[in-house]
Amino acid sequence: MALAAKLQLRQSQSLVMTPQLMQSIRLLQLTHVELDRFIDEEIERNPLLERAEPQDDAGGDQPQKSETAPEPAAGDDWFESETEWSAEAISEKLDSSLENLFPDDPGTSEKLGPDLTAQWKSASAGSAGSASSEGFDVGEMAATIVTLREHVGEQIALAFAKPAERLIAGELADSLDEAGYLRADLEEIAARLGADMGAVARALAVCQTFEPAGLFARDLAECLSLQLAARDRLDPAMKALVANLELLARRDFQ
């Protein structure tokens, strides 16, 4: 079989979508408001650009337009020429209609989260007097915030089975300040409830295991001890450190 060189010519058509052409097609589909917003964004992004303000004629009469419009300069913006970038002109340049290139079907989109529209509508229906027009009530959202007393009450209901123990634990919870410290004396609580001092101490020991660690502490040293115990770090060295916080504050390391 003899080998021979042969030259073949083949003609084919291909469509090349340059970034400028894609941007021009996208801008043609924008409304007046969207185009104005796009120009504002470009001006904010590029400090060298500025919006041309319309100038009023001092003479009052505007010059008449010439019958033949001047040809645009080569440096004019591409979007100023309507005849060149109209839908028909683009279709002729691409040798195809825009419907074939960009179908109306946007494709399927998958929801990444729950649809909250129904929840917002139900919230707005329940608060007709609310001034909010977004579909949710600020007062209803604030009502869902759990207070410290409610948080402790939920743990008391799970930790104590007997009503008497729950009563003592509830009295202890009512004596907490905003920081979670117990500001009442155990003897006063026992006398107020007519309960045994041992029962109050046992209830306090259970309450001091609640989350967050450090609740129902009566001072800073006890709060640190509860937090270290929750992390299994309350070793003898830490106990000695917590017991001498005053010396540590004075930097007395002797």
VEXZA-969249 format. One record per residue (C-alpha): residue in one letter; x negated, y negated, z negated. Coordinates in steps of 0.1 Angstrom, whole numbers. Each point is the difference from the previous one (the first is absolute). Example, Ala and Ser with C-alpha at 12.3 -4.5 7.8 and 13.67 -1.06 7.14 Angstrom:
2
+---------+-------+-------+-------+
: residuo :    xx :    yy :    zz :
+---------+-------+-------+-------+
:       A :  -123 :    45 :   -78 :
:       S :   -14 :   -34 :     7 :
+---------+-------+-------+-------+
END
This chain:
254
+---------+-------+-------+-------+
: residuo :    xx :    yy :    zz :
+---------+-------+-------+-------+
:       M :     0 :     0 :     0 :
:       A :   -15 :   -33 :    10 :
:       L :     1 :   -30 :   -23 :
:       A :    10 :   -33 :    14 :
:       A :     6 :   -35 :   -14 :
:       K :    34 :   -15 :     6 :
:       L :    15 :   -34 :    -8 :
:       Q :    36 :    -3 :   -11 :
:       L :    20 :   -31 :    -6 :
:       R :    30 :     1 :   -23 :
:       Q :    24 :   -29 :    -8 :
:       S :    19 :    -2 :   -32 :
:       Q :    19 :   -26 :   -21 :
:       S :    -5 :    -5 :   -37 :
:       L :    15 :   -25 :   -24 :
:       V :   -24 :   -18 :   -23 :
:       M :    17 :   -19 :   -29 :
:       T :   -25 :   -27 :   -11 :
:       P :     4 :   -16 :   -34 :
:       Q :     9 :   -33 :    16 :
:       L :    27 :    17 :    21 :
:       M :    15 :    19 :   -30 :
:       Q :     1 :   -33 :   -20 :
:       S :    17 :   -18 :    29 :
:       I :    27 :    26 :     2 :
:       R :     5 :     0 :   -37 :
:       L :     4 :   -38 :    -1 :
:       L :    25 :     1 :    29 :
:       Q :    23 :    20 :   -22 :
:       L :    -2 :   -24 :   -30 :
:       T :    28 :   -24 :    -8 :
:       H :    -6 :   -37 :    -4 :
:       V :    -2 :     3 :   -38 :
:       E :   -23 :    30 :     1 :
:       L :   -23 :   -18 :    26 :
:       D :    -1 :   -31 :   -23 :
:       R :    -9 :    22 :   -29 :
:       F :   -27 :    18 :    20 :
:       I :   -16 :   -34 :    10 :
:       D :     0 :   -11 :   -37 :
:       E :   -18 :    33 :   -10 :
:       E :   -26 :    -5 :    27 :
:       I :    -6 :   -36 :   -11 :
:       E :    -5 :    12 :   -36 :
:       R :   -23 :    28 :    11 :
:       N :   -21 :   -22 :    22 :
:       P :   -10 :   -34 :   -15 :
:       L :   -11 :   -13 :    34 :
:       L :    35 :     1 :    14 :
:       E :    25 :   -28 :    -6 :
:       R :    36 :    -5 :    10 :
:       A :     6 :   -28 :    26 :
:       E :    24 :   -26 :   -14 :
:       P :    25 :   -16 :    25 :
:       Q :    -9 :   -36 :     8 :
:       D :    27 :   -26 :     4 :
:       D :    -3 :   -26 :    28 :
:       A :    -3 :   -36 :   -13 :
:       G :    16 :   -14 :    32 :
:       G :    32 :    20 :    -5 :
:       D :     3 :    13 :    35 :
:       Q :   -16 :    32 :     7 :
:       P :   -19 :     4 :    33 :
:       Q :    19 :    18 :    27 :
:       K :   -12 :    35 :     8 :
:       S :   -15 :     4 :    33 :
:       E :    17 :    22 :    25 :
:       T :   -30 :    23 :     3 :
:       A :   -13 :    12 :   -33 :
:       P :   -38 :     0 :    -2 :
:       E :   -17 :    33 :     1 :
:       P :   -11 :    13 :   -34 :
:       A :   -37 :    -2 :    -7 :
:       A :   -20 :    32 :    -4 :
:       G :    -4 :    -5 :   -37 :
:       D :    37 :    -3 :    -8 :
:       D :    15 :    24 :   -24 :
:       W :    14 :    31 :    16 :
:       F :    34 :    -4 :   -16 :
:       E :     7 :   -34 :    15 :
:       S :     6 :    15 :    35 :
:       E :    35 :    14 :     1 :
:       T :    -1 :    11 :    36 :
:       E :   -32 :    20 :    -4 :
:       W :    10 :    19 :   -31 :
:       S :    37 :     5 :     5 :
:       A :    15 :    34 :    -3 :
:       E :     3 :     3 :    38 :
:       A :   -36 :   -11 :     6 :
:       I :   -13 :    25 :   -26 :
:       S :    21 :    28 :    16 :
:       E :   -15 :    -8 :    34 :
:       K :   -36 :    -1 :   -14 :
:       L :     5 :    33 :   -18 :
:       D :    18 :    16 :    29 :
:       S :    26 :    12 :   -25 :
:       S :    29 :   -14 :   -20 :
:       L :    -4 :    -9 :   -37 :
:       E :    27 :    25 :    -9 :
:       N :   -22 :    28 :    12 :
:       L :   -31 :   -13 :   -18 :
:       F :    18 :    -9 :   -33 :
:       P :    31 :    21 :    -5 :
:       D :    27 :   -12 :   -23 :
:       D :    -3 :    31 :   -22 :
:       P :   -23 :   -10 :   -29 :
:       G :    -6 :    36 :   -11 :
:       T :     8 :    16 :   -32 :
:       S :   -11 :   -16 :   -33 :
:       E :    -3 :    19 :   -32 :
:       K :    11 :   -17 :   -33 :
:       L :   -28 :    -1 :   -25 :
:       G :    21 :    -7 :   -30 :
:       P :    36 :     1 :   -13 :
:       D :    26 :   -23 :    15 :
:       L :     7 :   -26 :   -27 :
:       T :    27 :   -18 :    20 :
:       A :    28 :    19 :   -16 :
:       Q :   -14 :    -6 :   -34 :
:       W :    -4 :   -37 :     6 :
:       K :    36 :    -3 :    13 :
:       S :    14 :    19 :   -30 :
:       A :   -20 :   -23 :   -23 :
:       S :    14 :   -31 :    16 :
:       A :    35 :    13 :     0 :
:       G :    -2 :     6 :   -38 :
:       S :   -12 :   -36 :    -6 :
:       A :    24 :   -22 :    20 :
:       G :    -9 :   -30 :   -20 :
:       S :   -37 :     3 :     6 :
:       A :   -17 :   -28 :    20 :
:       S :   -23 :    25 :    17 :
:       S :     7 :     7 :    37 :
:       E :   -27 :    26 :     5 :
:       G :    22 :    29 :   -14 :
:       F :   -13 :     5 :   -35 :
:       D :     7 :   -15 :   -34 :
:       V :   -29 :   -14 :   -20 :
:       G :    20 :     5 :   -32 :
:       E :     6 :    36 :     7 :
:       M :   -37 :     5 :     7 :
:       A :    -9 :   -16 :   -33 :
:       A :    25 :    22 :   -18 :
:       T :   -20 :    31 :    11 :
:       I :   -31 :   -10 :   -19 :
:       V :    -6 :    23 :   -29 :
:       T :    -9 :   -16 :   -33 :
:       L :   -24 :    14 :   -25 :
:       R :    28 :     9 :   -23 :
:       E :    18 :    19 :    27 :
:       H :   -32 :    18 :    10 :
:       V :    -6 :    11 :   -36 :
:       G :    36 :     9 :    -4 :
:       E :    -2 :    25 :    29 :
:       Q :   -30 :    17 :   -16 :
:       I :    17 :     1 :   -34 :
:       A :    30 :    18 :    15 :
:       L :   -24 :    27 :    14 :
:       A :   -23 :     3 :   -30 :
:       F :    26 :     2 :   -29 :
:       A :    28 :    25 :    -1 :
:       K :    16 :    -8 :   -34 :
:       P :    21 :   -32 :    -3 :
:       A :   -17 :   -10 :   -33 :
:       E :   -34 :     1 :    17 :
:       R :    13 :   -20 :    29 :
:       L :    14 :   -26 :   -24 :
:       I :   -34 :    -4 :   -17 :
:       A :   -18 :    -2 :    33 :
:       G :    25 :   -25 :    13 :
:       E :    -6 :   -22 :   -31 :
:       L :   -38 :     2 :     6 :
:       A :     5 :   -10 :    37 :
:       D :    21 :   -30 :   -10 :
:       S :   -30 :   -12 :   -21 :
:       L :   -24 :    -1 :    30 :
:       D :   -12 :   -34 :    12 :
:       E :    -6 :    -9 :    37 :
:       A :   -34 :    16 :    -1 :
:       G :    12 :    33 :   -13 :
:       Y :   -13 :    -4 :   -36 :
:       L :    20 :    12 :   -30 :
:       R :     6 :   -31 :   -21 :
:       A :    22 :    15 :   -28 :
:       D :   -10 :    18 :   -32 :
:       L :     8 :    37 :    -1 :
:       E :    12 :    -2 :   -36 :
:       E :    25 :   -28 :    10 :
:       I :    13 :    21 :    28 :
:       A :     4 :    30 :   -22 :
:       A :    18 :   -21 :   -26 :
:       R :    23 :   -15 :    26 :
:       L :    10 :    33 :    14 :
:       G :     0 :    19 :   -33 :
:       A :   -24 :    25 :    15 :
:       D :   -30 :    19 :   -14 :
:       M :   -34 :   -17 :     5 :
:       G :   -14 :    33 :    14 :
:       A :    28 :     1 :    27 :
:       V :    -9 :   -36 :    10 :
:       A :   -37 :     9 :     2 :
:       R :     7 :    31 :    21 :
:       A :    22 :   -20 :    24 :
:       L :   -27 :   -26 :     3 :
:       A :   -26 :    27 :     8 :
:       V :    22 :    12 :    29 :
:       C :     7 :   -35 :    13 :
:       Q :   -37 :    -7 :     1 :
:       T :    -4 :    27 :    27 :
:       F :    23 :   -19 :    24 :
:       E :   -12 :   -16 :    32 :
:       P :   -17 :   -23 :     4 :
:       A :   -26 :    10 :   -25 :
:       G :    -3 :   -24 :   -29 :
:       L :    37 :    -6 :    -7 :
:       F :    11 :    -2 :   -36 :
:       A :   -35 :    -9 :   -12 :
:       R :    -1 :   -23 :   -30 :
:       D :   -33 :   -17 :     8 :
:       L :   -27 :    -1 :    27 :
:       A :   -21 :    28 :   -16 :
:       E :    30 :    24 :     0 :
:       C :     9 :   -10 :    36 :
:       L :   -35 :     8 :    12 :
:       S :     0 :    33 :   -19 :
:       L :    33 :    10 :    17 :
:       Q :   -14 :    -9 :    34 :
:       L :   -32 :    19 :    -6 :
:       A :    18 :    30 :   -13 :
:       A :    22 :     1 :    31 :
:       R :   -31 :     1 :    21 :
:       D :   -16 :    26 :   -23 :
:       R :   -28 :   -24 :    -8 :
:       L :     5 :    -5 :   -37 :
:       D :   -32 :    17 :   -12 :
:       P :   -17 :    -9 :   -34 :
:       A :   -21 :   -27 :    17 :
:       M :    31 :   -17 :    14 :
:       K :    18 :     3 :   -34 :
:       A :   -29 :   -18 :   -17 :
:       L :     0 :   -27 :    27 :
:       V :    37 :    -6 :    -3 :
:       A :    -2 :    -1 :   -38 :
:       N :   -26 :   -28 :     2 :
:       L :    15 :   -23 :    25 :
:       E :    -6 :   -30 :   -23 :
:       L :   -37 :     7 :    -1 :
:       L :     0 :     4 :    38 :
:       A :    17 :   -34 :     4 :
:       R :   -27 :   -16 :   -22 :
:       R :   -27 :    19 :    20 :
:       D :   -12 :    14 :   -33 :
:       F :   -18 :    32 :    12 :
:       Q :   -20 :     6 :   -32 :
+---------+-------+-------+-------+
END
